[in-house]
Amino acid sequence: MRKFIEWGGAVGTAIALTGCSLLGAGGPTRGGSTGPPVVLTQDTQPSALLAVLSGPGSGAGLSGLVAATARSREDLAIMQSGAPSATVLSSSSPAPPSTVVPGMPLAPGAGETSYLAAQYASRLKHWHGEVAVGQRAEAAKVHQALSAWLTGLGLQTRLAKLAEPRGPGPEGSLAAESAVAADALAGLEEESGNVFGRHRVVLLYTDDLASRPPTGELAGDTVLVVTSYLPTAAAASAAQANLLAAGAAQAAVIGPEVTAAQFAALVSTDLGQGGMQEHVSAPVLFANNGAVLNAVAVAQLAALLPRLREAKVTAVVNGFASTTGNALGNYALSYRRAAAVAAFFEAHGIPAGSLINVGHGASDLVAPGSSGLNRRVTVVIEGPAG
């Protein structure tokens, strides 16, 4: 986030700070050499990260994920499904600390000489350097505060002590874990007020994808289902459709082919929606009720291959459908379209582990519901762009 703050004076100037806001930086007053001290602090939105596990095995790697994605003002909750469910951990990360830097030099008044103007320019340049140093100090404080918070959680030890599930049963199903997540999020909202908005990510660790959560149970959440095996496209698309029907804003099923770094990137960016989106020359479109790439689509997707071959890149392949047909069929169709694009990328050397397929059904329409423009796939690429 870039914020521009402008001070008045005979010589107007502005500074741009990335990821920080300025507090207590009022306009300068006449008669002094500097304005009031400037307080630097990160501009962060409250967020929630909730994980539901069935046992210690399903929690492997969760402590590393929490460490990799930790942010200020985050409510973290980890639950174990069962009858009844149990709270493994509930904690809030610290608010971002602040750093104070000296006030901005005041501009010379009317009738300034060239000497005064040069002196002011020198002082202003030095002050910008002090702000840059302050930003780095503030970022270091944030890192230290989060590190201390993570250490105090003792998450790895807590997860290792989880009881083993009593065996296959409904307590570890998709529906059961969704219910646990919904109850826990309702508790967080009651304690904190409705402050999270759409910044809520739910992780469900289950291998039972068949059951369906009730409609509206996961209103507005980003839901990632983590399995210990690679599910079939049909099973993944059906589970995703059920989660979206339950009210999830976004949903994806992730198997062991996704690396820890890619998983962390998805959690941090809420399934890639906040990342840099790579646009092809025109939308990749499909025939009605079809999921077969045509020659135009192939040419459009080929243009993305160089970007996808860069190191540490993850692509979220989003499939969509028009409103013709029923909701469940449209979810499955949109997933097949995403899978067709992913298959093209894999056939051209892109690792399957760097591709996440998401079917959105007949949502996010870009034209009237039955229009062919809605039968499309978009690709969102996350990574160290050049």
C-alpha positions as CSV (number, residue, x, y, z in Angstrom):
1,M,0.0,0.0,0.0
2,R,1.4,3.4,-0.9
3,K,0.4,6.5,1.0
4,F,1.3,10.0,0.0
5,I,1.4,12.6,2.8
6,E,1.9,16.2,1.8
7,W,3.1,19.1,4.0
8,G,2.3,22.7,3.2
9,G,4.8,25.5,3.1
10,A,6.4,27.9,0.7
11,V,8.1,24.9,-1.0
12,G,5.6,22.0,-1.1
13,T,7.0,18.5,-0.8
14,A,5.7,14.9,-0.4
15,I,7.0,11.6,0.7
16,A,5.8,8.1,-0.3
17,L,5.9,5.3,2.2
18,T,5.2,1.7,1.3
19,G,3.5,-0.5,3.8
20,C,3.6,2.2,6.6
21,S,1.4,5.0,7.7
22,L,2.4,8.2,9.4
23,L,0.9,9.2,12.8
24,G,1.2,12.5,14.5
25,A,2.6,14.2,11.4
26,G,0.7,17.4,11.3
27,G,1.5,20.3,9.1
28,P,4.4,22.5,10.0
29,T,4.0,25.6,12.0
30,R,5.8,28.9,11.3
31,G,8.7,29.9,13.5
32,G,10.3,26.5,14.0
33,S,13.0,24.6,12.1
34,T,11.2,21.3,11.9
35,G,7.7,20.0,12.1
36,P,6.4,17.6,14.8
37,P,8.0,14.1,15.2
38,V,6.8,11.5,12.7
39,V,5.5,8.1,14.0
40,L,6.0,5.2,11.5
41,T,3.7,2.2,11.9
42,Q,2.5,-0.6,9.5
43,D,-0.9,-0.2,8.1
44,T,-2.3,-3.7,8.7
45,Q,-5.9,-5.1,8.5
46,P,-7.1,-7.6,11.2
47,S,-7.1,-11.2,9.9
48,A,-8.0,-14.6,11.1
49,L,-6.3,-18.0,10.4
50,L,-8.2,-21.0,11.5
51,A,-7.0,-24.7,11.2
52,V,-9.1,-27.8,12.0
53,L,-7.2,-31.1,12.4
54,S,-8.2,-34.6,13.1
55,G,-5.0,-35.7,14.8
56,P,-1.2,-35.1,15.0
57,G,-0.5,-36.6,11.6
58,S,-2.7,-34.1,9.8
59,G,-0.8,-31.3,11.6
60,A,2.5,-32.0,10.1
61,G,4.0,-28.8,8.7
62,L,1.3,-26.6,10.2
63,S,3.7,-24.9,12.6
64,G,6.0,-24.0,9.7
65,L,3.1,-22.7,7.8
66,V,2.0,-20.5,10.7
67,A,5.5,-19.1,11.0
68,A,5.8,-18.4,7.3
69,T,2.5,-16.6,7.1
70,A,2.4,-14.8,10.4
71,R,1.3,-11.2,10.3
72,S,0.4,-8.4,12.8
73,R,-3.1,-8.3,14.2
74,E,-3.9,-11.9,13.3
75,D,-6.2,-14.1,15.3
76,L,-4.9,-17.7,15.2
77,A,-7.0,-20.6,16.2
78,I,-6.3,-24.3,15.9
79,M,-9.0,-26.9,16.6
80,Q,-9.2,-30.6,16.8
81,S,-12.3,-32.2,15.4
82,G,-14.2,-34.7,17.4
83,A,-17.2,-35.1,19.7
84,P,-16.8,-32.7,21.2
85,S,-14.2,-30.6,19.4
86,A,-11.2,-29.2,21.3
87,T,-9.3,-26.0,21.1
88,V,-5.6,-26.7,20.6
89,L,-4.5,-23.1,20.6
90,S,-6.1,-19.6,20.4
91,S,-3.9,-16.5,20.3
92,S,-3.7,-13.1,18.8
93,S,-0.5,-11.7,17.3
94,P,0.8,-8.4,18.5
95,A,-0.2,-5.1,16.9
96,P,2.6,-3.6,14.8
97,P,5.0,-1.5,16.9
98,S,6.0,2.0,16.0
99,T,9.2,4.0,15.4
100,V,9.5,7.7,15.8
101,V,11.7,9.9,13.5
102,P,12.4,13.6,13.8
103,G,10.0,16.0,12.2
104,M,10.3,17.2,8.7
105,P,12.4,20.3,8.1
106,L,10.3,23.4,7.5
107,A,10.6,25.1,4.1
108,P,12.1,28.6,4.1
109,G,9.5,31.4,4.1
110,A,9.1,34.2,1.6
111,G,12.2,36.0,0.4
112,E,14.4,32.9,0.7
113,T,18.0,33.2,-0.6
114,S,19.7,30.6,-2.8
115,Y,21.8,29.7,0.2
116,L,18.7,29.0,2.4
117,A,17.1,27.0,-0.4
118,A,20.3,24.9,-0.8
119,Q,20.5,24.4,3.0
120,Y,16.8,23.4,3.1
121,A,17.3,20.9,0.2
122,S,20.3,19.3,2.1
123,R,18.3,19.0,5.3
124,L,15.3,17.6,3.5
125,K,17.5,14.9,1.8
126,H,19.0,14.0,5.2
127,W,15.5,13.7,6.7
128,H,14.3,11.4,3.9
129,G,17.3,9.2,4.8
130,E,16.2,9.2,8.5
131,V,12.7,8.2,7.4
132,A,14.2,5.3,5.4
133,V,16.2,4.2,8.4
134,G,13.1,4.5,10.5
135,Q,11.2,2.3,8.1
136,R,13.8,-0.4,8.3
137,A,13.9,-0.2,12.1
138,E,10.1,-0.4,12.2
139,A,10.1,-3.5,10.0
140,A,12.7,-5.1,12.2
141,K,10.6,-4.4,15.3
142,V,7.6,-6.1,13.6
143,H,9.7,-9.1,12.8
144,Q,11.0,-9.4,16.4
145,A,7.5,-9.0,17.8
146,L,6.1,-11.8,15.6
147,S,9.1,-14.0,16.3
148,A,8.6,-13.7,20.0
149,W,4.9,-14.4,19.6
150,L,5.6,-17.5,17.6
151,T,8.1,-18.8,20.0
152,G,5.7,-18.3,22.9
153,L,3.0,-20.4,21.1
154,G,5.1,-23.6,21.3
155,L,2.9,-24.8,18.4
156,Q,5.1,-27.7,17.3
157,T,5.0,-29.2,20.8
158,R,1.3,-28.7,21.2
159,L,0.6,-30.4,17.8
160,A,2.8,-33.3,18.7
161,K,0.7,-34.0,21.8
162,L,-2.6,-34.2,19.9
163,A,-4.5,-37.4,20.5
164,E,-4.8,-39.8,17.6
165,P,-8.3,-40.1,16.1
166,R,-10.2,-43.1,17.2
167,G,-10.4,-44.3,13.7
168,P,-12.3,-43.4,10.5
169,G,-15.5,-41.6,11.4
170,P,-17.7,-38.6,10.8
171,E,-15.7,-36.4,13.2
172,G,-12.9,-36.0,10.6
173,S,-15.1,-35.5,7.6
174,L,-15.3,-32.3,5.5
175,A,-18.7,-31.5,6.9
176,A,-17.7,-32.1,10.5
177,E,-14.5,-30.0,10.2
178,S,-16.4,-27.2,8.5
179,A,-18.9,-27.1,11.4
180,V,-16.0,-26.9,13.9
181,A,-14.5,-24.0,11.8
182,A,-17.8,-22.2,11.6
183,D,-18.4,-22.4,15.4
184,A,-14.8,-21.2,16.1
185,L,-15.1,-18.2,13.7
186,A,-18.4,-17.2,15.2
187,G,-16.7,-17.2,18.6
188,L,-13.8,-15.0,17.2
189,E,-16.3,-12.6,15.7
190,E,-18.2,-12.4,19.0
191,E,-15.0,-11.6,20.9
192,S,-13.5,-9.1,18.4
193,G,-16.5,-7.8,16.5
194,N,-16.9,-8.0,12.8
195,V,-13.4,-6.7,12.1
196,F,-12.0,-9.3,9.8
197,G,-14.0,-8.6,6.7
198,R,-12.9,-11.0,4.0
199,H,-9.5,-11.6,5.6
200,R,-10.4,-15.0,7.0
201,V,-8.6,-18.2,5.9
202,V,-9.8,-21.6,7.0
203,L,-7.6,-24.7,6.7
204,L,-9.4,-28.1,6.9
205,Y,-7.1,-31.1,7.2
206,T,-9.2,-34.1,6.1
207,D,-9.0,-37.0,3.7
208,D,-12.8,-37.5,3.7
209,L,-14.1,-35.1,0.9
210,A,-17.5,-36.7,0.4
211,S,-19.7,-35.0,2.9
212,R,-21.5,-31.6,2.3
213,P,-21.4,-28.7,4.8
214,P,-24.8,-26.9,5.2
215,T,-25.6,-23.9,2.9
216,G,-24.3,-20.6,4.3
217,E,-22.1,-22.2,7.0
218,L,-18.8,-20.7,5.7
219,A,-20.0,-17.3,4.6
220,G,-17.2,-15.2,3.2
221,D,-14.3,-17.4,4.1
222,T,-11.4,-18.6,2.0
223,V,-11.2,-22.3,2.6
224,L,-8.3,-24.6,1.7
225,V,-8.8,-28.4,2.2
226,V,-5.5,-30.2,2.8
227,T,-5.4,-33.9,2.0
228,S,-2.6,-36.4,2.5
229,Y,-3.2,-37.9,-0.9
230,L,-3.7,-36.5,-4.4
231,P,-7.5,-36.6,-5.0
232,T,-9.1,-37.2,-8.3
233,A,-10.3,-34.1,-10.3
234,A,-13.9,-35.3,-9.8
235,A,-13.5,-35.6,-6.0
236,A,-11.7,-32.2,-5.7
237,S,-14.2,-30.4,-7.9
238,A,-17.1,-31.9,-5.9
239,A,-15.6,-30.9,-2.6
240,Q,-14.9,-27.4,-3.9
241,A,-18.4,-27.1,-5.2
242,N,-19.8,-28.1,-1.8
243,L,-17.6,-25.5,0.0
244,L,-18.6,-22.8,-2.3
245,A,-22.3,-23.8,-1.9
246,A,-21.7,-23.5,1.9
247,G,-20.8,-19.8,1.3
248,A,-17.0,-19.9,1.0
249,A,-15.7,-16.9,-1.0
250,Q,-13.0,-19.1,-2.4
251,A,-12.1,-22.8,-2.0
252,A,-9.4,-25.2,-3.2
253,V,-8.4,-28.7,-2.5
254,I,-4.6,-29.2,-2.0
255,G,-2.7,-32.5,-2.0
256,P,0.9,-33.4,-1.2
257,E,2.1,-32.2,-4.6
258,V,2.0,-28.6,-3.3
259,T,5.2,-27.5,-1.7
260,A,5.4,-25.8,1.7
261,A,6.4,-22.5,0.1
262,Q,3.6,-22.6,-2.4
263,F,1.1,-23.4,0.3
264,A,2.4,-20.5,2.4
265,A,2.0,-18.2,-0.6
266,L,-1.6,-19.3,-1.2
267,V,-2.5,-18.7,2.5
268,S,-0.7,-15.3,2.5
269,T,-2.5,-14.1,-0.6
270,D,-5.9,-15.7,0.0
271,L,-5.7,-18.1,-3.0
272,G,-3.8,-15.6,-5.1
273,Q,-6.5,-13.0,-5.4
274,G,-4.3,-10.3,-4.0
275,G,-1.4,-11.2,-6.2
276,M,-0.2,-10.1,-9.7
277,Q,-2.6,-11.3,-12.3
278,E,-1.2,-12.3,-15.7
279,H,-3.6,-11.4,-18.5
280,V,-3.6,-13.3,-21.8
281,S,-4.3,-11.2,-24.9
282,A,-8.0,-12.2,-24.6
283,P,-9.9,-14.5,-22.1
284,V,-9.3,-18.2,-22.6
285,L,-12.9,-19.2,-23.7
286,F,-14.7,-22.5,-24.1
287,A,-17.6,-23.8,-26.0
288,N,-21.0,-24.2,-24.2
289,N,-20.7,-27.2,-21.8
290,G,-17.2,-27.8,-23.1
291,A,-13.7,-28.0,-21.5
292,V,-11.6,-28.5,-24.6
293,L,-8.9,-25.9,-25.5
294,N,-9.2,-24.4,-29.0
295,A,-6.3,-23.1,-31.2
296,V,-6.8,-19.5,-30.0
297,A,-6.7,-20.6,-26.3
298,V,-3.5,-22.6,-26.9
299,A,-1.8,-19.6,-28.4
300,Q,-2.9,-17.4,-25.5
301,L,-1.7,-19.9,-22.9
302,A,1.6,-20.5,-24.6
303,A,2.4,-16.8,-24.0
304,L,2.4,-17.5,-20.3
305,L,4.9,-20.4,-20.4
306,P,8.1,-18.3,-20.0
307,R,6.6,-16.6,-16.9
308,L,5.5,-20.0,-15.4
309,R,9.0,-21.4,-15.9
310,E,10.6,-18.9,-13.6
311,A,11.8,-20.2,-10.2
312,K,9.4,-20.1,-7.2
313,V,6.3,-19.4,-9.2
314,T,2.8,-20.6,-8.3
315,A,-0.2,-20.3,-10.6
316,V,-3.8,-20.4,-9.6
317,V,-5.9,-21.5,-12.5
318,N,-9.4,-20.2,-12.1
319,G,-12.3,-21.8,-14.1
320,F,-15.7,-20.2,-14.6
321,A,-19.0,-21.2,-16.2
322,S,-22.1,-19.3,-17.6
323,T,-25.4,-19.6,-15.8
324,T,-26.9,-22.2,-18.1
325,G,-27.2,-25.5,-16.3
326,N,-27.5,-26.3,-12.6
327,A,-25.1,-25.0,-9.9
328,L,-23.4,-28.3,-9.1
329,G,-22.8,-29.1,-12.8
330,N,-21.4,-25.6,-13.4
331,Y,-18.9,-26.0,-10.5
332,A,-17.7,-29.3,-12.0
333,L,-17.6,-27.9,-15.5
334,S,-15.6,-24.8,-14.4
335,Y,-13.1,-27.1,-12.6
336,R,-12.7,-29.3,-15.7
337,R,-11.9,-26.1,-17.7
338,A,-9.3,-25.1,-15.1
339,A,-7.9,-28.7,-15.2
340,A,-7.7,-28.5,-19.0
341,V,-5.5,-25.4,-18.8
342,A,-3.4,-26.9,-16.1
343,A,-2.9,-30.0,-18.2
344,F,-1.7,-27.9,-21.1
345,F,0.9,-26.2,-18.8
346,E,2.0,-29.6,-17.5
347,A,2.4,-31.0,-21.0
348,H,4.8,-28.1,-21.7
349,G,7.0,-28.7,-18.7
350,I,5.4,-26.8,-15.9
351,P,5.4,-28.9,-12.6
352,A,2.0,-30.0,-11.4
353,G,3.0,-28.8,-7.9
354,S,3.1,-25.2,-9.0
355,L,-0.4,-25.3,-10.4
356,I,-3.6,-24.9,-8.2
357,N,-6.9,-25.5,-10.0
358,V,-10.0,-23.7,-8.7
359,G,-13.5,-24.0,-10.2
360,H,-15.8,-21.0,-9.4
361,G,-18.9,-22.2,-11.1
362,A,-21.2,-19.5,-12.5
363,S,-19.8,-16.7,-10.4
364,D,-17.9,-13.5,-11.0
365,L,-19.8,-13.0,-14.3
366,V,-18.3,-10.6,-16.8
367,A,-21.3,-10.4,-19.1
368,P,-25.0,-11.4,-19.0
369,G,-25.3,-14.8,-17.3
370,S,-25.7,-17.0,-20.4
371,S,-23.0,-15.2,-22.4
372,G,-20.1,-17.2,-23.7
373,L,-17.7,-14.6,-22.2
374,N,-18.4,-16.2,-18.8
375,R,-17.2,-19.6,-20.1
376,R,-13.5,-18.8,-19.3
377,V,-10.3,-19.5,-17.4
378,T,-8.0,-16.9,-15.9
379,V,-4.6,-17.5,-14.6
380,V,-3.2,-15.7,-11.5
381,I,0.6,-16.0,-11.2
382,E,2.4,-15.5,-7.9
383,G,6.1,-15.3,-7.6
384,P,9.3,-13.2,-7.6
385,A,8.3,-11.2,-10.7
386,G,11.0,-9.4,-12.6
